[in-house]
Amino acid sequence: MVVLQTILVLILVYYGIKLLAKWLAPKLFNYAVKKTQERFGQQFGQYQDFGKEPDDVGETTIFKKPFKKSNPSKKVGEYIDFEEID
């Protein structure tokens, strides 16, 4: 009788944990996702305004890449001519 009672208790505990996991797992997952989003948002917010200067209202600013002068006399490499040997 004790063995049967122990098996019944184990089965009830198993299904109880399974039912609780079914209810609590989505809530725990949403909590973890929300916390991760907050952390990433804080880290991104620190670097978002880095290096920006406040612009005046109505002022247009155009940023251009600096002109890079190419150097034609610069040696790129050595040319090697290969011949087939029969």
PDB file of N, CA, C and O in Angstrom:
ATOM      1  N   MET A   1       0.820  -1.190   0.000  1.00  0.00           N
ATOM      2  CA  MET A   1       0.000   0.000   0.000  1.00  0.00           C
ATOM      3  C   MET A   1       0.871   1.264   0.000  1.00  0.00           C
ATOM      4  O   MET A   1       0.525   2.257  -0.640  1.00  0.00           O
ATOM      5  N   VAL A   2       1.989   1.224   0.712  1.00  0.00           N
ATOM      6  CA  VAL A   2       2.884   2.381   0.794  1.00  0.00           C
ATOM      7  C   VAL A   2       3.511   2.658  -0.572  1.00  0.00           C
ATOM      8  O   VAL A   2       3.690   3.814  -0.955  1.00  0.00           O
ATOM      9  N   VAL A   3       3.837   1.609  -1.294  1.00  0.00           N
ATOM     10  CA  VAL A   3       4.446   1.760  -2.619  1.00  0.00           C
ATOM     11  C   VAL A   3       3.459   2.425  -3.566  1.00  0.00           C
ATOM     12  O   VAL A   3       3.839   3.312  -4.330  1.00  0.00           O
ATOM     13  N   LEU A   4       2.215   2.014  -3.525  1.00  0.00           N
ATOM     14  CA  LEU A   4       1.176   2.595  -4.372  1.00  0.00           C
ATOM     15  C   LEU A   4       0.950   4.058  -4.037  1.00  0.00           C
ATOM     16  O   LEU A   4       0.772   4.886  -4.931  1.00  0.00           O
ATOM     17  N   GLN A   5       0.957   4.375  -2.753  1.00  0.00           N
ATOM     18  CA  GLN A   5       0.776   5.756  -2.302  1.00  0.00           C
ATOM     19  C   GLN A   5       1.964   6.619  -2.761  1.00  0.00           C
ATOM     20  O   GLN A   5       1.761   7.763  -3.169  1.00  0.00           O
ATOM     21  N   THR A   6       3.170   6.108  -2.704  1.00  0.00           N
ATOM     22  CA  THR A   6       4.364   6.832  -3.135  1.00  0.00           C
ATOM     23  C   THR A   6       4.320   7.098  -4.638  1.00  0.00           C
ATOM     24  O   THR A   6       4.648   8.196  -5.088  1.00  0.00           O
ATOM     25  N   ILE A   7       3.921   6.109  -5.400  1.00  0.00           N
ATOM     26  CA  ILE A   7       3.816   6.275  -6.861  1.00  0.00           C
ATOM     27  C   ILE A   7       2.761   7.327  -7.187  1.00  0.00           C
ATOM     28  O   ILE A   7       2.972   8.158  -8.070  1.00  0.00           O
ATOM     29  N   LEU A   8       1.632   7.301  -6.488  1.00  0.00           N
ATOM     30  CA  LEU A   8       0.568   8.282  -6.711  1.00  0.00           C
ATOM     31  C   LEU A   8       1.051   9.699  -6.394  1.00  0.00           C
ATOM     32  O   LEU A   8       0.760  10.633  -7.141  1.00  0.00           O
ATOM     33  N   VAL A   9       1.776   9.862  -5.306  1.00  0.00           N
ATOM     34  CA  VAL A   9       2.308  11.179  -4.929  1.00  0.00           C
ATOM     35  C   VAL A   9       3.307  11.666  -5.984  1.00  0.00           C
ATOM     36  O   VAL A   9       3.294  12.838  -6.360  1.00  0.00           O
ATOM     37  N   LEU A  10       4.162  10.773  -6.452  1.00  0.00           N
ATOM     38  CA  LEU A  10       5.142  11.161  -7.476  1.00  0.00           C
ATOM     39  C   LEU A  10       4.457  11.581  -8.775  1.00  0.00           C
ATOM     40  O   LEU A  10       4.876  12.548  -9.412  1.00  0.00           O
ATOM     41  N   ILE A  11       3.415  10.865  -9.166  1.00  0.00           N
ATOM     42  CA  ILE A  11       2.678  11.226 -10.379  1.00  0.00           C
ATOM     43  C   ILE A  11       1.998  12.582 -10.215  1.00  0.00           C
ATOM     44  O   ILE A  11       2.026  13.406 -11.129  1.00  0.00           O
ATOM     45  N   LEU A  12       1.388  12.816  -9.051  1.00  0.00           N
ATOM     46  CA  LEU A  12       0.733  14.111  -8.797  1.00  0.00           C
ATOM     47  C   LEU A  12       1.747  15.260  -8.787  1.00  0.00           C
ATOM     48  O   LEU A  12       1.473  16.336  -9.319  1.00  0.00           O
ATOM     49  N   VAL A  13       2.905  15.035  -8.187  1.00  0.00           N
ATOM     50  CA  VAL A  13       3.949  16.071  -8.168  1.00  0.00           C
ATOM     51  C   VAL A  13       4.441  16.348  -9.584  1.00  0.00           C
ATOM     52  O   VAL A  13       4.657  17.504  -9.948  1.00  0.00           O
ATOM     53  N   TYR A  14       4.619  15.306 -10.383  1.00  0.00           N
ATOM     54  CA  TYR A  14       5.080  15.463 -11.756  1.00  0.00           C
ATOM     55  C   TYR A  14       4.101  16.311 -12.569  1.00  0.00           C
ATOM     56  O   TYR A  14       4.500  17.268 -13.232  1.00  0.00           O
ATOM     57  N   TYR A  15       2.811  15.949 -12.512  1.00  0.00           N
ATOM     58  CA  TYR A  15       1.824  16.708 -13.276  1.00  0.00           C
ATOM     59  C   TYR A  15       1.613  18.112 -12.708  1.00  0.00           C
ATOM     60  O   TYR A  15       1.304  19.039 -13.458  1.00  0.00           O
ATOM     61  N   GLY A  16       1.775  18.279 -11.408  1.00  0.00           N
ATOM     62  CA  GLY A  16       1.681  19.621 -10.809  1.00  0.00           C
ATOM     63  C   GLY A  16       2.798  20.532 -11.297  1.00  0.00           C
ATOM     64  O   GLY A  16       2.560  21.692 -11.634  1.00  0.00           O
ATOM     65  N   ILE A  17       4.017  20.004 -11.332  1.00  0.00           N
ATOM     66  CA  ILE A  17       5.154  20.785 -11.833  1.00  0.00           C
ATOM     67  C   ILE A  17       4.979  21.085 -13.320  1.00  0.00           C
ATOM     68  O   ILE A  17       5.294  22.182 -13.779  1.00  0.00           O
ATOM     69  N   LYS A  18       4.479  20.110 -14.062  1.00  0.00           N
ATOM     70  CA  LYS A  18       4.254  20.303 -15.493  1.00  0.00           C
ATOM     71  C   LYS A  18       3.211  21.407 -15.730  1.00  0.00           C
ATOM     72  O   LYS A  18       3.382  22.238 -16.623  1.00  0.00           O
ATOM     73  N   LEU A  19       2.143  21.417 -14.939  1.00  0.00           N
ATOM     74  CA  LEU A  19       1.105  22.429 -15.065  1.00  0.00           C
ATOM     75  C   LEU A  19       1.635  23.812 -14.675  1.00  0.00           C
ATOM     76  O   LEU A  19       1.351  24.799 -15.353  1.00  0.00           O
ATOM     77  N   LEU A  20       2.398  23.883 -13.593  1.00  0.00           N
ATOM     78  CA  LEU A  20       2.981  25.166 -13.182  1.00  0.00           C
ATOM     79  C   LEU A  20       3.964  25.686 -14.224  1.00  0.00           C
ATOM     80  O   LEU A  20       4.011  26.887 -14.493  1.00  0.00           O
ATOM     81  N   ALA A  21       4.741  24.791 -14.807  1.00  0.00           N
ATOM     82  CA  ALA A  21       5.701  25.208 -15.834  1.00  0.00           C
ATOM     83  C   ALA A  21       4.974  25.748 -17.057  1.00  0.00           C
ATOM     84  O   ALA A  21       5.437  26.696 -17.693  1.00  0.00           O
ATOM     85  N   LYS A  22       3.843  25.149 -17.385  1.00  0.00           N
ATOM     86  CA  LYS A  22       3.072  25.605 -18.537  1.00  0.00           C
ATOM     87  C   LYS A  22       2.538  27.021 -18.309  1.00  0.00           C
ATOM     88  O   LYS A  22       2.436  27.800 -19.256  1.00  0.00           O
ATOM     89  N   TRP A  23       2.199  27.360 -17.068  1.00  0.00           N
ATOM     90  CA  TRP A  23       1.683  28.694 -16.758  1.00  0.00           C
ATOM     91  C   TRP A  23       2.805  29.709 -16.536  1.00  0.00           C
ATOM     92  O   TRP A  23       2.704  30.859 -16.963  1.00  0.00           O
ATOM     93  N   LEU A  24       3.860  29.279 -15.872  1.00  0.00           N
ATOM     94  CA  LEU A  24       4.905  30.224 -15.478  1.00  0.00           C
ATOM     95  C   LEU A  24       5.989  30.442 -16.539  1.00  0.00           C
ATOM     96  O   LEU A  24       6.597  31.512 -16.573  1.00  0.00           O
ATOM     97  N   ALA A  25       6.240  29.477 -17.387  1.00  0.00           N
ATOM     98  CA  ALA A  25       7.323  29.592 -18.368  1.00  0.00           C
ATOM     99  C   ALA A  25       7.140  30.786 -19.294  1.00  0.00           C
ATOM    100  O   ALA A  25       8.102  31.527 -19.495  1.00  0.00           O
ATOM    101  N   PRO A  26       5.952  31.020 -19.877  1.00  0.00           N
ATOM    102  CA  PRO A  26       5.811  32.195 -20.742  1.00  0.00           C
ATOM    103  C   PRO A  26       6.030  33.516 -19.994  1.00  0.00           C
ATOM    104  O   PRO A  26       6.598  34.460 -20.544  1.00  0.00           O
ATOM    105  N   LYS A  27       5.579  33.574 -18.750  1.00  0.00           N
ATOM    106  CA  LYS A  27       5.761  34.806 -17.972  1.00  0.00           C
ATOM    107  C   LYS A  27       7.234  35.036 -17.653  1.00  0.00           C
ATOM    108  O   LYS A  27       7.717  36.166 -17.729  1.00  0.00           O
ATOM    109  N   LEU A  28       7.951  33.972 -17.296  1.00  0.00           N
ATOM    110  CA  LEU A  28       9.384  34.103 -17.027  1.00  0.00           C
ATOM    111  C   LEU A  28      10.148  34.472 -18.301  1.00  0.00           C
ATOM    112  O   LEU A  28      11.082  35.273 -18.259  1.00  0.00           O
ATOM    113  N   PHE A  29       9.751  33.889 -19.421  1.00  0.00           N
ATOM    114  CA  PHE A  29      10.405  34.201 -20.698  1.00  0.00           C
ATOM    115  C   PHE A  29      10.179  35.661 -21.073  1.00  0.00           C
ATOM    116  O   PHE A  29      11.114  36.343 -21.490  1.00  0.00           O
ATOM    117  N   ASN A  30       8.942  36.149 -20.928  1.00  0.00           N
ATOM    118  CA  ASN A  30       8.652  37.561 -21.232  1.00  0.00           C
ATOM    119  C   ASN A  30       9.425  38.497 -20.315  1.00  0.00           C
ATOM    120  O   ASN A  30       9.894  39.548 -20.751  1.00  0.00           O
ATOM    121  N   TYR A  31       9.558  38.123 -19.054  1.00  0.00           N
ATOM    122  CA  TYR A  31      10.326  38.932 -18.110  1.00  0.00           C
ATOM    123  C   TYR A  31      11.795  39.003 -18.523  1.00  0.00           C
ATOM    124  O   TYR A  31      12.406  40.071 -18.491  1.00  0.00           O
ATOM    125  N   ALA A  32      12.356  37.855 -18.910  1.00  0.00           N
ATOM    126  CA  ALA A  32      13.762  37.829 -19.329  1.00  0.00           C
ATOM    127  C   ALA A  32      13.969  38.654 -20.604  1.00  0.00           C
ATOM    128  O   ALA A  32      14.967  39.364 -20.722  1.00  0.00           O
ATOM    129  N   VAL A  33      13.048  38.566 -21.544  1.00  0.00           N
ATOM    130  CA  VAL A  33      13.154  39.342 -22.786  1.00  0.00           C
ATOM    131  C   VAL A  33      13.063  40.832 -22.493  1.00  0.00           C
ATOM    132  O   VAL A  33      13.804  41.625 -23.074  1.00  0.00           O
ATOM    133  N   LYS A  34      12.171  41.213 -21.608  1.00  0.00           N
ATOM    134  CA  LYS A  34      12.000  42.627 -21.270  1.00  0.00           C
ATOM    135  C   LYS A  34      13.264  43.189 -20.601  1.00  0.00           C
ATOM    136  O   LYS A  34      13.696  44.298 -20.912  1.00  0.00           O
ATOM    137  N   LYS A  35      13.840  42.423 -19.696  1.00  0.00           N
ATOM    138  CA  LYS A  35      15.073  42.867 -19.029  1.00  0.00           C
ATOM    139  C   LYS A  35      16.223  42.991 -20.023  1.00  0.00           C
ATOM    140  O   LYS A  35      17.012  43.933 -19.949  1.00  0.00           O
ATOM    141  N   THR A  36      16.318  42.044 -20.949  1.00  0.00           N
ATOM    142  CA  THR A  36      17.378  42.098 -21.956  1.00  0.00           C
ATOM    143  C   THR A  36      17.200  43.312 -22.851  1.00  0.00           C
ATOM    144  O   THR A  36      18.183  43.971 -23.187  1.00  0.00           O
ATOM    145  N   GLN A  37      15.979  43.622 -23.243  1.00  0.00           N
ATOM    146  CA  GLN A  37      15.713  44.807 -24.054  1.00  0.00           C
ATOM    147  C   GLN A  37      16.088  46.077 -23.302  1.00  0.00           C
ATOM    148  O   GLN A  37      16.634  47.006 -23.898  1.00  0.00           O
ATOM    149  N   GLU A  38      15.810  46.133 -22.030  1.00  0.00           N
ATOM    150  CA  GLU A  38      16.161  47.304 -21.233  1.00  0.00           C
ATOM    151  C   GLU A  38      17.677  47.492 -21.186  1.00  0.00           C
ATOM    152  O   GLU A  38      18.171  48.611 -21.322  1.00  0.00           O
ATOM    153  N   ARG A  39      18.413  46.391 -20.993  1.00  0.00           N
ATOM    154  CA  ARG A  39      19.876  46.486 -20.935  1.00  0.00           C
ATOM    155  C   ARG A  39      20.456  46.958 -22.264  1.00  0.00           C
ATOM    156  O   ARG A  39      21.318  47.836 -22.298  1.00  0.00           O
ATOM    157  N   PHE A  40      19.974  46.368 -23.363  1.00  0.00           N
ATOM    158  CA  PHE A  40      20.461  46.793 -24.673  1.00  0.00           C
ATOM    159  C   PHE A  40      20.081  48.239 -24.948  1.00  0.00           C
ATOM    160  O   PHE A  40      20.866  48.984 -25.536  1.00  0.00           O
ATOM    161  N   GLY A  41      18.893  48.644 -24.533  1.00  0.00           N
ATOM    162  CA  GLY A  41      18.459  50.029 -24.728  1.00  0.00           C
ATOM    163  C   GLY A  41      19.339  50.998 -23.956  1.00  0.00           C
ATOM    164  O   GLY A  41      19.670  52.072 -24.460  1.00  0.00           O
ATOM    165  N   GLN A  42      19.718  50.633 -22.750  1.00  0.00           N
ATOM    166  CA  GLN A  42      20.595  51.498 -21.958  1.00  0.00           C
ATOM    167  C   GLN A  42      21.972  51.602 -22.599  1.00  0.00           C
ATOM    168  O   GLN A  42      22.545  52.690 -22.662  1.00  0.00           O
ATOM    169  N   GLN A  43      22.503  50.491 -23.070  1.00  0.00           N
ATOM    170  CA  GLN A  43      23.822  50.518 -23.695  1.00  0.00           C
ATOM    171  C   GLN A  43      23.791  51.293 -24.995  1.00  0.00           C
ATOM    172  O   GLN A  43      24.725  52.040 -25.289  1.00  0.00           O
ATOM    173  N   PHE A  44      22.738  51.132 -25.780  1.00  0.00           N
ATOM    174  CA  PHE A  44      22.623  51.852 -27.045  1.00  0.00           C
ATOM    175  C   PHE A  44      22.429  53.343 -26.788  1.00  0.00           C
ATOM    176  O   PHE A  44      22.951  54.176 -27.530  1.00  0.00           O
ATOM    177  N   GLY A  45      21.687  53.678 -25.751  1.00  0.00           N
ATOM    178  CA  GLY A  45      21.434  55.081 -25.424  1.00  0.00           C
ATOM    179  C   GLY A  45      22.700  55.817 -25.029  1.00  0.00           C
ATOM    180  O   GLY A  45      22.804  57.026 -25.239  1.00  0.00           O
ATOM    181  N   GLN A  46      23.668  55.102 -24.458  1.00  0.00           N
ATOM    182  CA  GLN A  46      24.913  55.742 -24.066  1.00  0.00           C
ATOM    183  C   GLN A  46      25.711  56.179 -25.279  1.00  0.00           C
ATOM    184  O   GLN A  46      26.377  57.214 -25.244  1.00  0.00           O
ATOM    185  N   TYR A  47      25.653  55.403 -26.351  1.00  0.00           N
ATOM    186  CA  TYR A  47      26.471  55.678 -27.525  1.00  0.00           C
ATOM    187  C   TYR A  47      25.703  56.359 -28.648  1.00  0.00           C
ATOM    188  O   TYR A  47      26.292  56.716 -29.668  1.00  0.00           O
ATOM    189  N   GLN A  48      24.420  56.542 -28.480  1.00  0.00           N
ATOM    190  CA  GLN A  48      23.610  57.106 -29.543  1.00  0.00           C
ATOM    191  C   GLN A  48      23.977  58.557 -29.816  1.00  0.00           C
ATOM    192  O   GLN A  48      24.071  58.956 -30.977  1.00  0.00           O
ATOM    193  N   ASP A  49      24.184  59.338 -28.795  1.00  0.00           N
ATOM    194  CA  ASP A  49      24.481  60.754 -28.974  1.00  0.00           C
ATOM    195  C   ASP A  49      25.970  61.051 -28.925  1.00  0.00           C
ATOM    196  O   ASP A  49      26.363  62.215 -28.859  1.00  0.00           O
ATOM    197  N   PHE A  50      26.793  60.033 -28.956  1.00  0.00           N
ATOM    198  CA  PHE A  50      28.235  60.227 -28.875  1.00  0.00           C
ATOM    199  C   PHE A  50      28.747  60.912 -30.132  1.00  0.00           C
ATOM    200  O   PHE A  50      28.505  60.432 -31.240  1.00  0.00           O
ATOM    201  N   GLY A  51      29.451  62.025 -29.975  1.00  0.00           N
ATOM    202  CA  GLY A  51      30.077  62.706 -31.096  1.00  0.00           C
ATOM    203  C   GLY A  51      29.157  63.626 -31.866  1.00  0.00           C
ATOM    204  O   GLY A  51      29.599  64.244 -32.834  1.00  0.00           O
ATOM    205  N   LYS A  52      27.919  63.745 -31.490  1.00  0.00           N
ATOM    206  CA  LYS A  52      27.005  64.630 -32.196  1.00  0.00           C
ATOM    207  C   LYS A  52      26.993  65.988 -31.521  1.00  0.00           C
ATOM    208  O   LYS A  52      26.975  66.101 -30.295  1.00  0.00           O
ATOM    209  N   GLU A  53      27.005  66.997 -32.345  1.00  0.00           N
ATOM    210  CA  GLU A  53      26.863  68.347 -31.833  1.00  0.00           C
ATOM    211  C   GLU A  53      25.448  68.808 -32.140  1.00  0.00           C
ATOM    212  O   GLU A  53      24.909  68.466 -33.193  1.00  0.00           O
ATOM    213  N   PRO A  54      24.842  69.565 -31.258  1.00  0.00           N
ATOM    214  CA  PRO A  54      23.480  69.999 -31.530  1.00  0.00           C
ATOM    215  C   PRO A  54      23.441  70.929 -32.743  1.00  0.00           C
ATOM    216  O   PRO A  54      24.242  71.859 -32.845  1.00  0.00           O
ATOM    217  N   ASP A  55      22.516  70.676 -33.650  1.00  0.00           N
ATOM    218  CA  ASP A  55      22.357  71.495 -34.847  1.00  0.00           C
ATOM    219  C   ASP A  55      21.350  72.602 -34.569  1.00  0.00           C
ATOM    220  O   ASP A  55      20.403  72.429 -33.802  1.00  0.00           O
ATOM    221  N   ASP A  56      21.575  73.728 -35.204  1.00  0.00           N
ATOM    222  CA  ASP A  56      20.618  74.817 -35.097  1.00  0.00           C
ATOM    223  C   ASP A  56      19.413  74.499 -35.964  1.00  0.00           C
ATOM    224  O   ASP A  56      19.530  73.825 -36.988  1.00  0.00           O
ATOM    225  N   VAL A  57      18.266  74.985 -35.551  1.00  0.00           N
ATOM    226  CA  VAL A  57      17.045  74.719 -36.296  1.00  0.00           C
ATOM    227  C   VAL A  57      17.087  75.505 -37.599  1.00  0.00           C
ATOM    228  O   VAL A  57      17.361  76.705 -37.592  1.00  0.00           O
ATOM    229  N   GLY A  58      16.819  74.840 -38.710  1.00  0.00           N
ATOM    230  CA  GLY A  58      16.791  75.500 -40.008  1.00  0.00           C
ATOM    231  C   GLY A  58      18.135  75.534 -40.699  1.00  0.00           C
ATOM    232  O   GLY A  58      18.216  75.971 -41.847  1.00  0.00           O
ATOM    233  N   GLU A  59      19.172  75.099 -40.056  1.00  0.00           N
ATOM    234  CA  GLU A  59      20.503  75.118 -40.663  1.00  0.00           C
ATOM    235  C   GLU A  59      20.759  73.788 -41.358  1.00  0.00           C
ATOM    236  O   GLU A  59      20.487  72.727 -40.798  1.00  0.00           O
ATOM    237  N   THR A  60      21.277  73.847 -42.566  1.00  0.00           N
ATOM    238  CA  THR A  60      21.570  72.649 -43.332  1.00  0.00           C
ATOM    239  C   THR A  60      23.058  72.353 -43.263  1.00  0.00           C
ATOM    240  O   THR A  60      23.887  73.230 -43.507  1.00  0.00           O
ATOM    241  N   THR A  61      23.387  71.126 -42.931  1.00  0.00           N
ATOM    242  CA  THR A  61      24.776  70.714 -42.834  1.00  0.00           C
ATOM    243  C   THR A  61      25.008  69.570 -43.812  1.00  0.00           C
ATOM    244  O   THR A  61      24.246  68.603 -43.828  1.00  0.00           O
ATOM    245  N   ILE A  62      26.055  69.673 -44.629  1.00  0.00           N
ATOM    246  CA  ILE A  62      26.382  68.641 -45.599  1.00  0.00           C
ATOM    247  C   ILE A  62      27.775  68.124 -45.277  1.00  0.00           C
ATOM    248  O   ILE A  62      28.734  68.892 -45.207  1.00  0.00           O
ATOM    249  N   PHE A  63      27.875  66.830 -45.084  1.00  0.00           N
ATOM    250  CA  PHE A  63      29.163  66.211 -44.823  1.00  0.00           C
ATOM    251  C   PHE A  63      29.615  65.503 -46.086  1.00  0.00           C
ATOM    252  O   PHE A  63      28.872  64.700 -46.650  1.00  0.00           O
ATOM    253  N   LYS A  64      30.834  65.794 -46.535  1.00  0.00           N
ATOM    254  CA  LYS A  64      31.388  65.164 -47.729  1.00  0.00           C
ATOM    255  C   LYS A  64      32.633  64.382 -47.340  1.00  0.00           C
ATOM    256  O   LYS A  64      33.334  64.723 -46.387  1.00  0.00           O
ATOM    257  N   LYS A  65      32.887  63.328 -48.101  1.00  0.00           N
ATOM    258  CA  LYS A  65      34.108  62.577 -47.883  1.00  0.00           C
ATOM    259  C   LYS A  65      35.281  63.401 -48.391  1.00  0.00           C
ATOM    260  O   LYS A  65      35.166  64.058 -49.426  1.00  0.00           O
ATOM    261  N   PRO A  66      36.398  63.379 -47.690  1.00  0.00           N
ATOM    262  CA  PRO A  66      37.556  64.120 -48.176  1.00  0.00           C
ATOM    263  C   PRO A  66      38.094  63.486 -49.459  1.00  0.00           C
ATOM    264  O   PRO A  66      38.084  62.265 -49.615  1.00  0.00           O
ATOM    265  N   PHE A  67      38.554  64.324 -50.358  1.00  0.00           N
ATOM    266  CA  PHE A  67      39.086  63.859 -51.634  1.00  0.00           C
ATOM    267  C   PHE A  67      40.404  63.152 -51.378  1.00  0.00           C
ATOM    268  O   PHE A  67      41.316  63.715 -50.773  1.00  0.00           O
ATOM    269  N   LYS A  68      40.496  61.929 -51.838  1.00  0.00           N
ATOM    270  CA  LYS A  68      41.696  61.143 -51.634  1.00  0.00           C
ATOM    271  C   LYS A  68      42.496  61.145 -52.929  1.00  0.00           C
ATOM    272  O   LYS A  68      42.016  60.675 -53.961  1.00  0.00           O
ATOM    273  N   LYS A  69      43.687  61.662 -52.879  1.00  0.00           N
ATOM    274  CA  LYS A  69      44.539  61.757 -54.052  1.00  0.00           C
ATOM    275  C   LYS A  69      45.241  60.415 -54.263  1.00  0.00           C
ATOM    276  O   LYS A  69      45.922  59.911 -53.371  1.00  0.00           O
ATOM    277  N   SER A  70      45.062  59.843 -55.466  1.00  0.00           N
ATOM    278  CA  SER A  70      45.709  58.567 -55.740  1.00  0.00           C
ATOM    279  C   SER A  70      47.143  58.815 -56.187  1.00  0.00           C
ATOM    280  O   SER A  70      47.436  59.817 -56.840  1.00  0.00           O
ATOM    281  N   ASN A  71      48.018  57.908 -55.836  1.00  0.00           N
ATOM    282  CA  ASN A  71      49.439  58.044 -56.148  1.00  0.00           C
ATOM    283  C   ASN A  71      49.793  57.019 -57.225  1.00  0.00           C
ATOM    284  O   ASN A  71      49.964  55.841 -56.912  1.00  0.00           O
ATOM    285  N   PRO A  72      49.908  57.451 -58.515  1.00  0.00           N
ATOM    286  CA  PRO A  72      50.170  56.483 -59.576  1.00  0.00           C
ATOM    287  C   PRO A  72      51.585  55.907 -59.524  1.00  0.00           C
ATOM    288  O   PRO A  72      51.825  54.846 -60.100  1.00  0.00           O
ATOM    289  N   SER A  73      52.519  56.565 -58.859  1.00  0.00           N
ATOM    290  CA  SER A  73      53.892  56.069 -58.807  1.00  0.00           C
ATOM    291  C   SER A  73      54.085  54.995 -57.730  1.00  0.00           C
ATOM    292  O   SER A  73      55.173  54.437 -57.589  1.00  0.00           O
ATOM    293  N   LYS A  74      53.044  54.720 -56.991  1.00  0.00           N
ATOM    294  CA  LYS A  74      53.152  53.736 -55.915  1.00  0.00           C
ATOM    295  C   LYS A  74      53.244  52.335 -56.530  1.00  0.00           C
ATOM    296  O   LYS A  74      52.422  51.973 -57.373  1.00  0.00           O
ATOM    297  N   LYS A  75      54.233  51.552 -56.114  1.00  0.00           N
ATOM    298  CA  LYS A  75      54.416  50.200 -56.623  1.00  0.00           C
ATOM    299  C   LYS A  75      53.441  49.272 -55.925  1.00  0.00           C
ATOM    300  O   LYS A  75      53.338  49.256 -54.698  1.00  0.00           O
ATOM    301  N   VAL A  76      52.734  48.508 -56.724  1.00  0.00           N
ATOM    302  CA  VAL A  76      51.764  47.582 -56.168  1.00  0.00           C
ATOM    303  C   VAL A  76      52.404  46.226 -55.927  1.00  0.00           C
ATOM    304  O   VAL A  76      52.150  45.602 -54.896  1.00  0.00           O
ATOM    305  N   GLY A  77      53.215  45.766 -56.838  1.00  0.00           N
ATOM    306  CA  GLY A  77      53.837  44.470 -56.667  1.00  0.00           C
ATOM    307  C   GLY A  77      54.770  44.177 -57.828  1.00  0.00           C
ATOM    308  O   GLY A  77      55.013  45.031 -58.682  1.00  0.00           O
ATOM    309  N   GLU A  78      55.277  42.983 -57.845  1.00  0.00           N
ATOM    310  CA  GLU A  78      56.226  42.579 -58.873  1.00  0.00           C
ATOM    311  C   GLU A  78      55.533  41.624 -59.837  1.00  0.00           C
ATOM    312  O   GLU A  78      54.809  40.725 -59.409  1.00  0.00           O
ATOM    313  N   TYR A  79      55.752  41.815 -61.144  1.00  0.00           N
ATOM    314  CA  TYR A  79      55.136  40.963 -62.152  1.00  0.00           C
ATOM    315  C   TYR A  79      56.045  39.765 -62.402  1.00  0.00           C
ATOM    316  O   TYR A  79      57.244  39.921 -62.629  1.00  0.00           O
ATOM    317  N   ILE A  80      55.458  38.559 -62.357  1.00  0.00           N
ATOM    318  CA  ILE A  80      56.212  37.340 -62.601  1.00  0.00           C
ATOM    319  C   ILE A  80      55.562  36.617 -63.781  1.00  0.00           C
ATOM    320  O   ILE A  80      54.358  36.361 -63.777  1.00  0.00           O
ATOM    321  N   ASP A  81      56.363  36.295 -64.781  1.00  0.00           N
ATOM    322  CA  ASP A  81      55.865  35.600 -65.969  1.00  0.00           C
ATOM    323  C   ASP A  81      56.225  34.118 -65.844  1.00  0.00           C
ATOM    324  O   ASP A  81      57.392  33.756 -65.699  1.00  0.00           O
ATOM    325  N   PHE A  82      55.190  33.268 -65.904  1.00  0.00           N
ATOM    326  CA  PHE A  82      55.381  31.836 -65.792  1.00  0.00           C
ATOM    327  C   PHE A  82      55.357  31.201 -67.175  1.00  0.00           C
ATOM    328  O   PHE A  82      54.554  31.594 -68.021  1.00  0.00           O
ATOM    329  N   GLU A  83      56.223  30.230 -67.413  1.00  0.00           N
ATOM    330  CA  GLU A  83      56.234  29.496 -68.661  1.00  0.00           C
ATOM    331  C   GLU A  83      56.075  28.030 -68.369  1.00  0.00           C
ATOM    332  O   GLU A  83      56.559  27.523 -67.357  1.00  0.00           O
ATOM    333  N   GLU A  84      55.368  27.330 -69.297  1.00  0.00           N
ATOM    334  CA  GLU A  84      55.186  25.904 -69.131  1.00  0.00           C
ATOM    335  C   GLU A  84      56.424  25.156 -69.573  1.00  0.00           C
ATOM    336  O   GLU A  84      57.048  25.518 -70.571  1.00  0.00           O
ATOM    337  N   ILE A  85      56.783  24.124 -68.845  1.00  0.00           N
ATOM    338  CA  ILE A  85      57.929  23.289 -69.200  1.00  0.00           C
ATOM    339  C   ILE A  85      57.385  21.918 -69.595  1.00  0.00           C
ATOM    340  O   ILE A  85      56.650  21.288 -68.834  1.00  0.00           O
ATOM    341  N   ASP A  86      57.767  21.449 -70.829  1.00  0.00           N
ATOM    342  CA  ASP A  86      57.286  20.152 -71.304  1.00  0.00           C
ATOM    343  C   ASP A  86      58.193  19.052 -70.873  1.00  0.00           C
ATOM    344  O   ASP A  86      57.943  17.888 -71.185  1.00  0.00           O
TER     345      ASP A  86
END
